[in-house]
Amino acid sequence: MPAIPVPDSQVTGRLILVPTPIGNLGDITDRAKLILQTADLIAVEDANHSRPLLSNLGCTAPLLVYHEQGSYKFRIEKLRQALLDGKKVALISSAGTPGISDPGFAIVRDAIDHDIPVECLPGATALIPALVVSGLPSHRFLFEGFLPHKGRQTRLKEIAINPCTTILYESPQRLVKLLEELITVCGPDRNGCVVRELSKVFEEVTRGSLTLLKNQYEHRIIKGEIVVLLSGYDEPPKQRNRYQSSNCNLQDKT
């Protein structure tokens, strides 16, 4: 017996989370390109940031900016209605995997709450490459993202006694301040790593004690995306001794 068509009123679309490059445009996957090129609607965090990439890929779907002050709830409702109407909606952030330290998380939760299928493509993100290149233990780690302003000192004290490697995001303007805060709660000799401009021409990886990291950056004009990694509280002494301070500036990101 042939399949019976489902009435349009009962068709539910799909929300597809599509990672986009964090720097090098060559990092986008063929599958991500296909999803973006065939989507009915693309939800973007920042249209001005994403439009050049989407134009370069030949994407023609209309854009809906979901991160605007004062209209976030309305835009989530608009996205939900498009999905309930059967649309294939691609969700992207300004860079990396949507939902990681950005407002895409609320869109995913709303779709799940309304029984809308959600998919996520594997792809670019800053935290895993930074963890691996840092040389710090990676078998267990804590991802904190951006530390909150409220309750910040409590969170820092918790991080200080965490036995796992901790991964933090920070803005260039607040990097030195964060390193000073970590020195206060962890001590000046705790090992860490600062990874800047991942996958871009001026990618920089600086490893060493928190004091070394602070000295490295406090008198510089810092730009780009920043990932800060902190060794765990109970890191074995022998491993600390083998962990050599180093600075690596890679400029061959073709």
C-alpha positions as CSV (number, residue, x, y, z in Angstrom):
1,M,0.0,0.0,0.0
2,P,1.5,3.4,-0.9
3,A,2.3,5.8,1.9
4,I,-0.5,8.2,2.8
5,P,0.7,11.8,2.5
6,V,0.7,13.7,5.8
7,P,-1.3,16.8,5.8
8,D,0.7,20.0,5.9
9,S,-0.7,21.0,9.2
10,Q,1.0,17.9,10.8
11,V,4.4,18.3,9.2
12,T,7.2,19.3,11.6
13,G,10.4,20.7,10.3
14,R,13.9,20.2,11.7
15,L,16.3,22.4,13.6
16,I,19.8,21.7,12.5
17,L,22.8,23.2,14.4
18,V,25.5,23.9,11.9
19,P,29.1,24.7,13.2
20,T,30.8,27.4,11.2
21,P,34.6,28.2,11.1
22,I,36.1,29.9,14.1
23,G,38.7,31.5,11.8
24,N,39.9,29.5,8.8
25,L,37.1,29.3,6.3
26,G,38.5,26.1,4.9
27,D,37.3,24.3,8.1
28,I,33.7,24.2,7.1
29,T,32.5,20.7,6.1
30,D,30.8,19.7,2.9
31,R,27.8,18.6,4.9
32,A,27.5,22.0,6.6
33,K,27.7,23.7,3.2
34,L,24.9,21.5,1.9
35,I,22.6,22.1,4.9
36,L,23.1,25.9,4.7
37,Q,22.5,25.9,0.9
38,T,19.3,23.9,1.2
39,A,17.8,25.4,4.4
40,D,14.4,27.1,4.2
41,L,15.5,29.6,6.9
42,I,18.9,30.4,8.6
43,A,18.9,31.6,12.1
44,V,21.9,33.7,12.8
45,E,23.4,35.4,15.9
46,D,24.8,38.3,14.0
47,A,23.7,38.9,10.4
48,N,26.6,41.3,9.6
49,H,29.1,38.7,10.8
50,S,27.5,35.7,9.0
51,R,26.3,37.3,5.8
52,P,29.8,37.2,4.0
53,L,30.3,33.5,4.8
54,L,26.8,32.6,3.7
55,S,27.1,34.7,0.5
56,N,30.4,33.0,-0.3
57,L,28.7,29.6,0.0
58,G,25.9,30.7,-2.3
59,C,23.2,30.5,0.4
60,T,19.9,32.1,-0.6
61,A,17.6,31.3,2.4
62,P,16.2,34.3,4.4
63,L,18.0,35.1,7.6
64,L,16.4,35.6,11.0
65,V,18.6,37.3,13.7
66,Y,17.8,35.6,17.0
67,H,20.1,37.7,19.3
68,E,18.6,41.1,19.5
69,Q,17.9,43.0,22.7
70,G,14.2,43.2,23.7
71,S,12.9,40.8,21.0
72,Y,14.5,37.4,21.8
73,K,11.3,35.7,23.0
74,F,9.4,36.9,19.9
75,R,12.1,35.6,17.6
76,I,12.2,32.2,19.4
77,E,8.4,32.0,18.8
78,K,8.9,32.9,15.2
79,L,11.5,30.2,14.7
80,R,9.2,27.7,16.5
81,Q,6.4,28.5,14.1
82,A,8.6,28.1,11.1
83,L,9.6,24.7,12.4
84,L,6.0,23.6,13.1
85,D,5.1,24.7,9.6
86,G,7.6,22.1,8.3
87,K,10.6,24.4,7.5
88,K,14.2,23.1,7.7
89,V,15.9,25.7,9.8
90,A,19.7,25.9,10.1
91,L,21.0,27.6,13.3
92,I,24.5,29.1,13.3
93,S,26.4,31.3,15.7
94,S,28.9,34.0,14.9
95,A,31.6,31.2,14.9
96,G,31.9,27.7,16.1
97,T,29.2,25.3,17.3
98,P,25.9,27.1,18.2
99,G,24.7,26.6,21.7
100,I,28.2,26.8,23.3
101,S,28.4,30.0,25.3
102,D,25.8,31.7,23.0
103,P,22.0,32.2,23.1
104,G,21.4,29.4,20.7
105,F,20.9,27.2,23.7
106,A,17.4,28.6,24.4
107,I,16.3,27.9,20.8
108,V,17.4,24.2,21.2
109,R,15.5,23.9,24.5
110,D,12.4,25.5,23.0
111,A,12.4,23.1,20.0
112,I,12.8,20.1,22.3
113,D,10.0,21.3,24.5
114,H,7.7,21.3,21.5
115,D,8.8,17.9,20.1
116,I,10.6,19.4,17.2
117,P,13.5,17.2,15.9
118,V,16.9,18.7,16.6
119,E,20.2,17.7,14.9
120,C,23.7,18.9,15.4
121,L,26.5,18.5,12.9
122,P,30.0,17.9,14.2
123,G,32.5,20.7,13.5
124,A,34.4,23.7,14.6
125,T,34.7,24.7,18.2
126,A,37.4,26.5,20.1
127,L,37.5,24.5,23.4
128,I,38.6,21.1,22.1
129,P,41.5,22.2,19.9
130,A,42.7,24.5,22.7
131,L,42.6,21.7,25.2
132,V,44.5,19.3,23.0
133,V,47.2,21.9,22.0
134,S,47.7,23.1,25.6
135,G,49.4,19.9,26.7
136,L,47.4,19.9,29.9
137,P,45.6,16.6,31.0
138,S,42.6,16.1,28.8
139,H,41.1,12.8,30.1
140,R,38.9,14.9,32.4
141,F,38.1,18.6,32.0
142,L,35.7,21.2,33.1
143,F,34.3,23.7,30.6
144,E,33.3,27.0,32.3
145,G,33.0,29.2,29.2
146,F,32.7,32.9,30.2
147,L,32.7,33.4,33.9
148,P,29.6,35.3,35.2
149,H,29.9,38.7,36.8
150,K,27.6,37.7,39.6
151,G,29.1,35.2,42.0
152,R,32.4,35.4,40.2
153,Q,34.6,35.0,43.2
154,T,32.7,31.9,44.4
155,R,33.1,30.3,41.0
156,L,36.9,31.2,40.9
157,K,37.4,29.5,44.3
158,E,35.6,26.4,43.0
159,I,37.8,26.3,40.0
160,A,40.9,26.7,42.1
161,I,40.3,23.3,43.9
162,N,38.9,21.5,40.8
163,P,41.1,18.5,40.1
164,C,40.5,18.6,36.3
165,T,41.8,20.9,33.7
166,T,39.5,24.0,33.4
167,I,38.7,25.7,30.1
168,L,37.6,29.3,30.1
169,Y,36.6,31.8,27.4
170,E,37.6,35.5,27.9
171,S,37.6,38.7,25.9
172,P,40.9,40.3,25.0
173,Q,40.2,43.3,27.2
174,R,39.7,41.2,30.3
175,L,42.4,38.5,29.8
176,V,45.0,40.1,32.1
177,K,42.3,40.7,34.8
178,L,41.3,37.0,34.6
179,L,44.9,35.9,35.0
180,E,45.3,38.1,38.0
181,E,42.2,36.6,39.6
182,L,43.4,33.1,38.9
183,I,46.8,33.9,40.5
184,T,45.0,35.2,43.6
185,V,42.9,32.0,44.1
186,C,45.3,29.4,42.6
187,G,48.8,30.8,43.4
188,P,51.3,32.2,40.9
189,D,52.9,28.8,40.0
190,R,49.8,27.0,38.8
191,N,50.3,25.9,35.2
192,G,48.0,27.2,32.4
193,C,47.8,28.0,28.8
194,V,46.4,30.9,26.7
195,V,45.3,30.1,23.2
196,R,44.5,33.0,20.9
197,E,43.2,33.3,17.3
198,L,42.8,29.5,16.8
199,S,43.0,28.5,13.1
200,K,43.8,32.0,12.0
201,V,47.1,33.5,10.6
202,F,48.3,34.7,13.9
203,E,47.4,31.7,16.1
204,E,49.3,31.9,19.3
205,V,49.7,29.3,22.1
206,T,51.4,30.4,25.3
207,R,52.1,27.8,28.0
208,G,53.5,28.2,31.5
209,S,52.8,29.4,35.0
210,L,50.0,31.9,35.6
211,T,52.7,34.4,36.4
212,L,54.4,33.9,33.1
213,L,51.1,34.2,31.3
214,K,50.3,37.4,33.0
215,N,53.7,38.9,32.3
216,Q,53.4,37.8,28.6
217,Y,50.2,39.7,28.1
218,E,49.9,42.6,30.5
219,H,51.9,45.1,28.3
220,R,50.4,44.0,25.0
221,I,47.5,45.1,22.9
222,I,45.5,41.9,22.6
223,K,43.0,41.0,19.9
224,G,41.1,38.0,18.8
225,E,39.3,35.2,20.5
226,I,40.8,33.9,23.7
227,V,40.7,30.5,25.4
228,V,42.4,30.1,28.9
229,L,43.2,26.7,30.3
230,L,44.1,26.0,33.9
231,S,45.7,22.8,35.2
232,G,43.9,20.8,37.9
233,Y,44.5,21.3,41.6
234,D,45.9,17.8,42.1
235,E,48.2,17.7,39.1
236,P,51.1,15.3,39.9
237,P,54.3,17.1,40.7
238,K,56.4,15.1,38.2
239,Q,54.0,16.1,35.4
240,R,54.3,19.8,36.5
241,N,58.1,19.6,36.3
242,R,57.9,18.2,32.8
243,Y,55.5,20.9,31.7
244,Q,57.8,23.4,30.1
245,S,56.9,27.1,29.5
246,S,56.8,27.9,25.9
247,N,55.3,30.3,23.4
248,C,54.3,29.2,19.9
249,N,53.2,31.7,17.2
250,L,51.9,29.8,14.1
251,Q,51.6,31.8,10.9
252,D,51.1,29.1,8.3
253,K,47.3,28.6,8.7
254,T,46.5,28.2,5.0
